[in-house]
Amino acid sequence: MTNPRQLAFIALRDVHRGAYADVALDRVLQKVNLADNDRRLVTELVYGSVRRQRTLDSLIDQLAKKKSDQQPQDLRTILHLGFYQLRYQERIPASAAVNTTVQLAKENGFSGLTGFVNGLLRQYIRLAEKIKADPLQLPENLVERFDFSPDLENLSPNLSPKRGEALNSPPSLLGKGVGGLGSALTFPHDLNCQVERLGLLHSFPNWIIQVWLEQLGLAQTEQLCEWMNQSPTIDLRINPLCTSIEEVEAALQSVGILVRRIPHLPQALRLIGSNGSIQKLPGFKEGWWTVQDSSAQLVSHLLDPQPGEVVIDACAAPGGKTTHIAELMADKGKIWACDRTPSRLRKLQENSQRLNLQSIQIHTGDSRHFAQFQNTADRVLLDAPCSGLGTMHRHADARWRQTPESVQELSLLQKELLTHTSTFVKPGGVLVYATCTLHPAENEQVILAFLAESPDWQIESPSGFEFPDSARTMPQGWFKVWPHRLDMDGFFMVRLRKTNNSE
C-alpha cells in the first residue's frame, strides 16, 4: 500500500481510537517504503487534520445535515482529509482533493455515500469562491459561518454583527487556500465571543485561548495561534567535544542541506526546507550533533554546569538536556540522569553512546522518592512533566488531550517534585526549574508557591550567557519564551540559588 491519503486515513483512524498522533503515524510509515515527497504528504495530512480538527468539524456541522459527531467515525475522518486539503493545502488542486477523497470513501466502506462526499466538498468550493468574490452578495448566515464565527446572538444579547463594517482582526487571519474567505462582518469585543471565534478559526479548545488571552491580549494571541499551527522546524545542537559548528555547516551544505544559525545559541543550527531522514544526514552516526529545539538548549545554558561538578537531572528522559549538560561540562564530572520510565531512559542511553559521552549515570525511579541524593548536587535540573502547551505545533493532538483538570493535576506533581528535588542541592548550589508549557499554573504559580515556603531559596539571574531580551518576563527574573516572538518552542525557565546558610 503506497497511497499517501489511504495511509493518512489509517493513521487518523487510529488517532480517533485513542492513539497518539506521532505513534500512529510512525506505525504506518514503518510498514511502507515511500518516496520522500509522499512521506511528507502523509505527515502533513495526519498532523494537519489533527491540529485543525475543531475547524474541520465546524465545516461538517455547517454544510451537512448531520453534525460531525453524528457522522460515522471513519466517514468523519475521510471528510477531515478532504476539507483539510481544500482549505489549507494550496498546492493541491481542488479537483484532486475532491476526487481522492471520494475514492477514499469508496475504498473504505462508504461506496453508497460517495455522492454525499462529492457534493459536500463541492458545495464548500462553490460557496468559498462566491464569498471570496463578493461576500456582500451572499446571505449573512453563509458569510458568518464560513468565517467560523460563533452564533453571537446565543452568546451575548444584542451582539449581532453588522454588515459593511471592517473586521477588528486582520484579514490575513481568516483562512487560506480555496477557503481564503474574507467578510465584511464586525466581531464585537466581547471576550466570550473572541474566545469562541479564535477557537473555531484556529482550532483550539476555548480554555487554551482563554489562558493566552489573559496573558497576551487579542492581537498576540492570534499571532500565537497561527504560529502553533505551522509545521515545526528541526534544530540541531552541535557536539563541541568532537566537532565545530563550521564543520557541521560545511558537511550539511555539501549534500545540499540549507541551515542557518540561531541568535544567542552557539551550538544551534536550524535546518531549512525538507531534508529526508534525519539519521541519514552527515554527522549523525559520528555523534557530531543531536536534534534539540532552540528553547530546550537555553535551559542548560541557564543551569550553567561546570566541569567536575555533580549534577542531577531529575526528569531526564529522553535525554536532550542531559547530554547537553555533559557537553557543557566537557564530559568531566558526574551527571545523575533520573527518570521513572525505563523505555525512555534507553533512548537517553542510546543518545549518550552515540555522542560518546562518559559522565552520565542512569538512575531509574521517581525523583520524589529518592533520599540518597540529599545535599549531594552542585546543580539540579528539574525539567518537570507538564502539559506541553508550548510545543503543540510538534504534538498535534496535545491540544485535545489536555484539560484544565489535567493542568491542575500536573501543577500538584510539579510542586511535589520541586519541593523534594530542592533537597538534592548543596548549600550555595543551583536549581533550574523548566517546563515546555505556557500555563501560569504550571510555571509562575509553582515557583511563587515554592519561594513562599522556602526562605532559603531565591531567584538568580544568569551569568556569562546572553539570553534574548524578549524571553525575560516580569521583574521576578524568570524567563518565558513565547514562540511567536522568538520563533522557537514555548518554554518557561527559572534559576534558583540555595543560600549558604541553608541546612
C-alpha positions as CSV (number, residue, x, y, z in Angstrom):
1,M,0.0,0.0,0.0
2,T,1.6,3.2,-1.2
3,N,-1.4,5.6,-1.5
4,P,-0.5,8.6,0.8
5,R,-4.1,9.5,1.5
6,Q,-5.0,5.9,2.4
7,L,-2.1,5.8,4.8
8,A,-3.1,9.1,6.3
9,F,-6.6,7.7,6.8
10,I,-5.3,4.6,8.6
11,A,-3.2,6.7,10.9
12,L,-6.0,9.2,11.6
13,R,-8.4,6.3,12.3
14,D,-6.0,5.1,14.9
15,V,-5.7,8.6,16.4
16,H,-9.5,8.8,16.7
17,R,-9.5,5.5,18.5
18,G,-7.1,6.8,21.1
19,A,-3.5,6.5,19.7
20,Y,-1.0,9.3,19.9
21,A,-0.7,11.1,16.5
22,D,3.1,10.6,16.3
23,V,2.9,6.9,17.3
24,A,0.1,6.2,14.8
25,L,2.0,8.0,12.0
26,D,5.2,6.1,12.7
27,R,3.4,2.8,12.8
28,V,2.0,3.4,9.3
29,L,5.2,4.8,7.8
30,Q,7.4,1.9,9.1
31,K,5.3,-0.6,7.1
32,V,5.9,1.0,3.7
33,N,8.8,2.3,1.6
34,L,7.6,5.7,0.4
35,A,9.3,8.4,-1.6
36,D,10.2,11.4,0.5
37,N,7.5,13.6,-1.1
38,D,4.9,11.0,-0.3
39,R,6.1,10.7,3.3
40,R,5.9,14.4,3.7
41,L,2.3,14.4,2.3
42,V,1.2,11.7,4.7
43,T,2.8,13.5,7.6
44,E,1.2,16.8,6.6
45,L,-2.3,15.3,6.2
46,V,-2.1,13.5,9.5
47,Y,-0.7,16.2,11.7
48,G,-2.7,18.9,9.9
49,S,-6.0,17.1,10.2
50,V,-5.4,16.5,13.9
51,R,-4.4,20.2,14.5
52,R,-7.4,21.6,12.6
53,Q,-9.9,19.1,14.0
54,R,-12.2,21.7,15.5
55,T,-12.3,23.8,12.4
56,L,-12.9,20.8,10.1
57,D,-15.7,19.6,12.4
58,S,-17.2,23.1,12.1
59,L,-17.3,22.8,8.4
60,I,-19.1,19.5,8.5
61,D,-21.5,20.9,11.1
62,Q,-22.3,23.9,8.8
63,L,-22.6,22.1,5.5
64,A,-24.1,18.7,6.3
65,K,-27.5,17.8,7.6
66,K,-25.9,15.7,10.3
67,K,-23.4,17.2,12.7
68,S,-19.8,15.9,12.7
69,D,-20.3,13.9,15.9
70,Q,-23.3,12.2,14.3
71,Q,-21.4,11.0,11.3
72,P,-19.8,7.5,11.2
73,Q,-16.3,8.0,12.7
74,D,-14.5,6.7,9.6
75,L,-16.5,8.9,7.3
76,R,-15.8,11.9,9.6
77,T,-12.1,11.1,9.2
78,I,-12.4,11.0,5.4
79,L,-14.2,14.3,5.4
80,H,-11.5,15.8,7.5
81,L,-8.9,14.8,4.9
82,G,-10.9,16.3,2.1
83,F,-11.7,19.6,3.8
84,Y,-8.1,19.9,5.1
85,Q,-6.7,19.7,1.6
86,L,-9.3,22.2,0.3
87,R,-8.8,24.8,3.0
88,Y,-5.1,24.5,3.9
89,Q,-3.2,22.9,1.0
90,E,-2.9,25.5,-1.7
91,R,-0.6,23.2,-3.8
92,I,-3.2,20.5,-4.1
93,P,-5.8,21.3,-6.8
94,A,-9.4,21.4,-5.6
95,S,-10.4,18.7,-8.1
96,A,-7.6,16.4,-6.9
97,A,-8.7,16.9,-3.3
98,V,-12.3,16.1,-4.1
99,N,-11.6,13.1,-6.3
100,T,-9.1,11.4,-4.0
101,T,-11.5,11.9,-1.0
102,V,-14.4,10.3,-2.9
103,Q,-12.1,7.4,-3.8
104,L,-11.2,7.0,-0.1
105,A,-14.9,6.8,0.8
106,K,-15.4,4.2,-1.9
107,E,-12.4,2.1,-0.7
108,N,-13.2,2.2,3.0
109,G,-16.8,1.0,3.2
110,F,-18.8,4.1,2.1
111,S,-19.5,3.3,-1.6
112,G,-23.1,4.3,-1.0
113,L,-22.1,7.8,0.3
114,T,-19.6,8.8,-2.4
115,G,-22.3,11.2,-3.8
116,F,-22.7,12.8,-0.4
117,V,-18.9,13.2,0.0
118,N,-18.6,14.7,-3.5
119,G,-21.5,17.0,-3.1
120,L,-20.4,18.3,0.4
121,L,-16.8,19.1,-0.8
122,R,-18.0,20.8,-4.0
123,Q,-20.6,22.8,-2.0
124,Y,-17.7,24.1,0.1
125,I,-15.8,25.1,-3.1
126,R,-18.7,26.9,-4.6
127,L,-19.6,28.9,-1.5
128,A,-15.9,29.6,-0.9
129,E,-15.5,31.1,-4.4
130,K,-18.7,33.2,-4.0
131,I,-17.6,34.5,-0.7
132,K,-14.1,35.3,-1.9
133,A,-15.6,37.1,-4.9
134,D,-18.2,39.2,-3.2
135,P,-19.3,38.3,0.4
136,L,-22.0,41.1,0.4
137,Q,-24.0,39.2,-2.2
138,L,-24.5,36.2,0.0
139,P,-26.9,35.6,2.8
140,E,-25.4,36.8,6.0
141,N,-25.5,33.4,7.7
142,L,-23.4,31.9,5.0
143,V,-20.7,34.5,5.3
144,E,-20.7,34.3,9.1
145,R,-20.4,30.6,9.2
146,F,-17.6,30.4,6.7
147,D,-15.5,32.7,8.8
148,F,-16.2,30.2,11.7
149,S,-17.6,33.0,13.9
150,P,-19.9,31.8,16.7
151,D,-23.6,32.3,16.8
152,L,-23.2,35.6,18.6
153,E,-26.8,36.0,19.5
154,N,-26.6,32.9,21.6
155,L,-23.5,34.0,23.4
156,S,-24.5,37.5,24.4
157,P,-27.6,39.7,23.7
158,N,-27.6,42.4,21.0
159,L,-24.2,41.5,19.6
160,S,-25.2,40.5,16.1
161,P,-22.5,41.5,13.5
162,K,-23.3,44.4,11.3
163,R,-22.9,44.4,7.5
164,G,-20.5,46.7,5.7
165,E,-18.0,47.4,8.6
166,A,-14.4,46.3,8.8
167,L,-13.2,43.4,10.8
168,N,-11.5,44.0,14.1
169,S,-9.0,41.3,13.4
170,P,-6.5,41.3,10.5
171,P,-8.0,39.8,7.3
172,S,-4.9,37.6,6.9
173,L,-6.1,35.6,9.9
174,L,-9.2,34.4,8.0
175,G,-8.2,31.2,6.3
176,K,-6.2,30.2,3.3
177,G,-6.4,28.3,0.0
178,V,-9.7,27.7,-1.5
179,G,-11.1,28.6,1.9
180,G,-9.4,32.0,1.9
181,L,-12.6,33.7,2.9
182,G,-13.0,37.4,3.8
183,S,-16.1,39.1,5.0
184,A,-17.5,42.5,5.9
185,L,-18.5,41.5,9.4
186,T,-17.6,43.1,12.7
187,F,-16.9,40.9,15.6
188,P,-17.7,42.7,18.9
189,H,-15.0,43.0,21.6
190,D,-17.0,40.7,24.0
191,L,-14.4,38.4,25.5
192,N,-16.5,35.2,25.2
193,C,-17.2,35.9,21.6
194,Q,-13.5,36.4,20.9
195,V,-12.6,33.2,22.7
196,E,-15.1,31.3,20.6
197,R,-14.1,32.9,17.4
198,L,-10.4,32.3,17.8
199,G,-11.0,28.7,19.0
200,L,-13.1,27.9,15.9
201,L,-10.9,29.8,13.4
202,H,-7.6,28.4,14.7
203,S,-8.8,25.1,16.1
204,F,-8.1,25.2,19.8
205,P,-10.2,24.4,22.8
206,N,-11.7,27.6,24.3
207,W,-9.9,27.2,27.6
208,I,-6.4,27.4,25.9
209,I,-7.4,30.5,24.1
210,Q,-8.6,32.0,27.4
211,V,-5.3,31.3,29.1
212,W,-3.4,33.0,26.3
213,L,-5.7,36.0,26.1
214,E,-5.3,36.7,29.8
215,Q,-1.5,36.8,29.3
216,L,-1.1,38.3,25.8
217,G,-4.3,40.1,24.7
218,L,-6.1,39.6,21.4
219,A,-3.5,40.6,18.8
220,Q,-0.7,38.5,20.1
221,T,-3.0,35.5,20.9
222,E,-3.9,35.5,17.2
223,Q,-0.2,35.5,16.3
224,L,0.5,32.7,18.7
225,C,-2.4,30.6,17.3
226,E,-1.1,31.0,13.8
227,W,2.4,30.1,14.9
228,M,1.2,26.9,16.7
229,N,-0.5,25.7,13.5
230,Q,2.7,25.8,11.4
231,S,4.7,22.7,10.7
232,P,7.6,22.5,13.1
233,T,11.2,23.2,12.2
234,I,14.1,21.0,13.1
235,D,17.0,22.4,15.2
236,L,20.3,20.7,15.8
237,R,22.7,21.0,18.7
238,I,26.3,20.6,17.7
239,N,28.5,18.5,19.9
240,P,31.6,20.7,20.6
241,L,33.5,17.8,22.1
242,C,34.1,16.3,18.7
243,T,33.4,18.9,16.0
244,S,32.6,22.6,15.4
245,I,29.6,24.4,14.1
246,E,31.5,25.4,11.0
247,E,32.4,21.8,10.2
248,V,28.8,20.7,10.6
249,E,27.6,23.6,8.4
250,A,30.0,22.6,5.7
251,A,29.1,18.9,5.8
252,L,25.4,19.6,5.5
253,Q,25.8,22.1,2.8
254,S,27.9,19.7,0.8
255,V,24.9,17.4,0.4
256,G,22.5,20.3,-0.4
257,I,21.1,20.9,3.1
258,L,20.5,24.5,3.9
259,V,21.0,25.6,7.5
260,R,21.1,28.9,9.5
261,R,22.5,29.8,12.9
262,I,20.2,30.9,15.7
263,P,21.0,34.0,17.8
264,H,22.1,33.6,21.4
265,L,22.8,29.8,20.9
266,P,26.4,28.9,20.0
267,Q,25.7,25.3,19.3
268,A,22.4,25.6,17.3
269,L,21.7,25.2,13.6
270,R,18.2,25.2,12.1
271,L,17.5,23.0,9.1
272,I,15.8,24.9,6.2
273,G,13.3,23.1,4.0
274,S,12.8,19.3,3.5
275,N,15.7,17.1,4.5
276,G,14.6,13.5,4.4
277,S,15.6,11.1,7.1
278,I,17.5,12.7,10.0
279,Q,19.5,9.6,10.6
280,K,20.9,9.8,7.1
281,L,22.3,13.3,7.4
282,P,26.1,13.8,7.6
283,G,27.5,13.5,11.2
284,F,24.6,11.7,12.8
285,K,26.3,8.4,13.3
286,E,29.5,10.1,14.2
287,G,27.8,11.9,17.1
288,W,28.5,15.4,15.7
289,W,25.1,16.6,16.6
290,T,21.7,15.8,18.1
291,V,18.2,17.1,17.5
292,Q,17.1,19.6,20.1
293,D,14.9,22.7,19.8
294,S,16.4,26.1,20.5
295,S,14.3,26.7,23.6
296,A,15.4,23.5,25.2
297,Q,19.0,24.5,24.6
298,L,18.5,27.7,26.5
299,V,17.6,25.6,29.6
300,S,21.1,24.0,30.0
301,H,22.8,27.4,29.5
302,L,20.7,28.8,32.3
303,L,21.9,25.9,34.5
304,D,25.5,26.7,33.5
305,P,27.1,23.4,34.7
306,Q,30.9,23.4,35.2
307,P,33.5,20.7,34.7
308,G,34.0,18.4,37.7
309,E,30.6,19.2,39.3
310,V,27.9,16.8,40.4
311,V,24.7,17.5,38.5
312,I,21.3,15.7,38.9
313,D,18.8,15.8,36.0
314,A,15.7,14.8,37.9
315,C,13.4,14.1,35.0
316,A,16.0,13.3,32.4
317,A,14.5,11.1,29.6
318,P,14.8,11.1,26.7
319,G,18.0,12.9,27.4
320,G,18.3,16.0,25.2
321,K,19.2,18.3,28.1
322,T,21.2,15.6,29.9
323,T,23.6,15.2,27.0
324,H,23.8,19.0,26.6
325,I,24.8,19.3,30.2
326,A,27.5,16.7,29.7
327,E,28.8,18.7,26.6
328,L,28.8,22.0,28.6
329,M,30.8,20.3,31.4
330,A,33.3,19.0,28.8
331,D,32.2,15.5,29.9
332,K,34.0,15.9,33.2
333,G,32.2,15.3,36.5
334,K,29.1,13.2,37.2
335,I,25.6,13.6,35.9
336,W,22.8,11.5,37.5
337,A,20.1,11.1,34.9
338,C,16.9,10.1,36.7
339,D,13.6,9.0,35.3
340,R,10.9,6.6,36.1
341,T,10.3,5.3,32.6
342,P,12.9,2.6,31.6
343,S,12.0,2.7,27.9
344,R,12.7,6.5,27.7
345,L,15.9,6.0,29.6
346,R,17.0,3.5,27.0
347,K,16.7,6.3,24.4
348,L,18.9,8.5,26.7
349,Q,21.5,5.8,26.8
350,E,21.5,5.4,23.1
351,N,22.0,9.1,22.5
352,S,24.7,9.3,25.2
353,Q,26.6,6.4,23.5
354,R,26.2,8.0,20.0
355,L,27.6,11.3,21.3
356,N,30.4,9.4,23.0
357,L,29.6,10.8,26.5
358,Q,31.0,9.1,29.6
359,S,29.9,11.3,32.5
360,I,26.2,10.3,32.6
361,Q,25.0,7.7,35.1
362,I,21.4,6.4,34.7
363,H,19.2,6.0,37.8
364,T,15.7,4.6,37.3
365,G,12.8,5.7,39.6
366,D,10.6,8.6,40.7
367,S,12.7,11.5,41.9
368,R,10.1,12.3,44.5
369,H,11.2,9.2,46.4
370,F,15.0,9.5,46.3
371,A,16.6,10.1,49.6
372,Q,20.2,9.2,48.7
373,F,20.8,12.5,46.8
374,Q,20.2,14.9,49.7
375,N,22.8,17.7,49.7
376,T,24.9,16.0,47.1
377,A,24.5,18.1,43.9
378,D,26.2,21.3,42.8
379,R,23.3,21.8,40.4
380,V,19.9,20.2,39.7
381,L,17.8,20.4,36.7
382,L,14.1,19.8,37.1
383,D,12.6,19.7,33.6
384,A,9.2,18.9,35.0
385,P,6.5,16.8,33.4
386,C,4.0,19.3,32.0
387,S,1.0,19.8,29.7
388,G,3.3,20.7,26.8
389,L,1.2,23.7,25.7
390,G,4.3,25.4,24.4
391,T,5.0,22.6,21.9
392,M,1.6,21.9,20.4
393,H,2.9,22.5,16.9
394,R,5.1,19.4,17.4
395,H,2.5,17.4,19.2
396,A,-0.6,17.8,17.1
397,D,-3.0,16.1,19.5
398,A,-1.8,17.7,22.7
399,R,-4.4,20.5,22.5
400,W,-7.2,17.8,22.6
401,R,-5.6,15.6,25.3
402,Q,-5.0,18.2,27.9
403,T,-7.8,19.8,30.0
404,P,-7.9,22.4,32.8
405,E,-8.2,19.5,35.2
406,S,-5.1,17.7,33.9
407,V,-3.2,21.0,34.2
408,Q,-4.1,21.3,37.9
409,E,-3.1,17.7,38.5
410,L,0.3,18.4,36.8
411,S,0.8,21.5,38.9
412,L,0.5,19.4,42.0
413,L,3.1,16.9,40.7
414,Q,5.4,19.8,39.8
415,K,5.2,21.3,43.3
416,E,6.0,17.9,44.8
417,L,8.9,17.4,42.5
418,L,10.3,20.9,43.2
419,T,10.0,20.6,46.9
420,H,11.8,17.2,47.1
421,T,14.5,17.8,44.4
422,S,15.5,21.1,46.0
423,T,16.8,18.9,48.9
424,F,19.3,17.4,46.4
425,V,21.2,20.8,46.2
426,K,24.2,21.6,48.4
427,P,24.1,24.9,50.2
428,G,25.1,27.6,47.7
429,G,24.1,25.4,44.8
430,V,21.7,26.0,41.9
431,L,18.4,24.5,40.7
432,V,16.8,25.3,37.4
433,Y,13.1,24.6,37.0
434,A,11.8,24.4,33.5
435,T,8.7,23.4,31.5
436,C,7.6,23.4,27.9
437,T,4.2,24.8,28.8
438,L,2.9,28.4,28.8
439,H,0.3,27.9,31.6
440,P,0.9,30.1,34.7
441,A,-0.5,27.3,37.0
442,E,2.5,25.1,35.9
443,N,5.1,27.9,35.9
444,E,4.9,31.2,37.8
445,Q,2.4,29.8,40.4
446,V,4.6,26.8,41.1
447,I,7.7,29.0,41.7
448,L,5.9,31.6,43.8
449,A,4.4,28.8,46.0
450,F,7.8,27.2,46.4
451,L,9.5,30.5,47.3
452,A,6.8,31.4,49.8
453,E,7.6,28.1,51.7
454,S,11.4,28.2,51.2
455,P,13.0,31.3,52.6
456,D,16.5,29.8,51.9
457,W,15.9,30.0,48.1
458,Q,16.0,32.9,45.8
459,I,15.7,33.6,42.0
460,E,19.1,34.4,40.4
461,S,19.9,36.0,37.1
462,P,22.1,34.0,34.7
463,S,25.8,34.9,34.4
464,G,28.1,34.6,31.4
465,F,25.3,33.9,28.9
466,E,23.2,36.4,26.9
467,F,19.5,35.5,26.9
468,P,17.1,37.0,24.4
469,D,15.6,40.2,25.9
470,S,12.1,39.2,24.8
471,A,12.3,36.0,26.8
472,R,12.6,37.7,30.1
473,T,9.2,38.5,31.6
474,M,8.3,40.4,34.8
475,P,10.9,41.8,37.2
476,Q,10.9,38.5,39.2
477,G,13.7,37.2,37.0
478,W,12.2,34.1,35.3
479,F,12.2,33.5,31.6
480,K,9.2,32.8,29.3
481,V,9.8,32.0,25.7
482,W,6.7,33.0,23.6
483,P,7.0,31.1,20.3
484,H,5.6,33.9,18.1
485,R,8.2,36.3,19.4
486,L,11.3,34.2,19.2
487,D,10.3,31.5,16.6
488,M,11.1,28.6,18.9
489,D,9.1,26.3,21.2
490,G,7.3,27.8,24.2
491,F,9.2,27.4,27.4
492,F,9.4,28.6,31.0
493,M,12.6,28.5,33.0
494,V,13.9,30.0,36.2
495,R,17.3,29.7,38.0
496,L,17.1,29.4,41.8
497,R,20.0,29.6,44.2
498,K,20.2,27.9,47.6
499,T,21.7,30.3,50.2
500,N,24.8,29.4,52.0
501,N,23.1,29.4,55.4
502,S,20.7,26.6,54.3
503,E,20.8,23.4,56.3
